[in-house]
C-alpha cells in the first residue's frame, strides 16, 4: 500500500492512501466524490473503490485519509488510530449542533470562570469515559443518521446511546476568556463538539465549538497533507495528459 503516491505510474487499484487537508465547507463525502471521479478516469477503472478513514464535519478542516483501491480494506484500521485536534471553544453560549452550523440558542454567564477552573475542567474530562454524540451527527441509530431525526423534528434519547471514548490529553493552547483554544488527543468516536459542550457544563456555563482542525490521524500529520486545490489540479493535469497520449 502506497502513501501519498500520485504519479503517472501509480497503480491506484493496488492501494494508495492520500492524506488530504480537507477545506472548510466541504463534506468528507464531497472530497471522496471529487477524487473518485478523477482517479477513475486516470486509472481506467470505472468501479475504482475510494473511501475515507474518519469523517470530518463540513466546518472542520485538516487530515482526511482517502483510501483508494485495495487500501479501502485498511480504512477501519486507519480510522481506529489515535487522533489529534486543535479546537476553538466559545464559552457562555450554546447551539443545537454544538458548533456554528446553527445559531446560538442560549447564553450563560461566563465571567465567573477562571483559568484555574478551566484547567480543572479539562482534567476531569480526560480519560476513558462515555460520551453522548451531538443530535446533529453522522452517527447512525436504527439505520438512520442522527441528524436525520433532528432535522425531521424527531427526538432521540441520546443518553441511551452513549459511546465509550478515551481522551488521552487536553492542553490549553490559548486562553482569552470567553475564547479558549485547546489541543486534544483522543480515540476514535470522540466528538469534539460534544467535548466543547461538556467543558461549558463543567464550568457552570455553556459552550460551543467555533473552529476545529484535525492535525494528526495516527502517524499522518496535516503538514504532510495535500492541499485539495493543488491535488485536484495535479490530477486534472494527469487526466489531460492521458487524453493527449502524453503518458
Buried (B, 14 or more C-beta within 10 A) or exposed (E): BBBBBBEEEBEBBEBBBBBBBBBEEBBBEBBBEBBBBBBBBBBEEEEBBBBBBBBBBBBBBBBBBBBBBBBBEBBEEBBEBBBBBBBBBBBBBBBBBBBBBBEBEEEBEBEEBEEEBBBEBBEEBBEEEEBBBBBBBBBEBEEEBBBBBBEEEEEBEBEEBEBEBBBBEBEEEEBEBBEBBBBBBBBBBBBBBBBBBBBBBBBEBBBBBBBBBBBBBBEBBBEEBBEBEEBBEBBEEBBEEBEEEEE
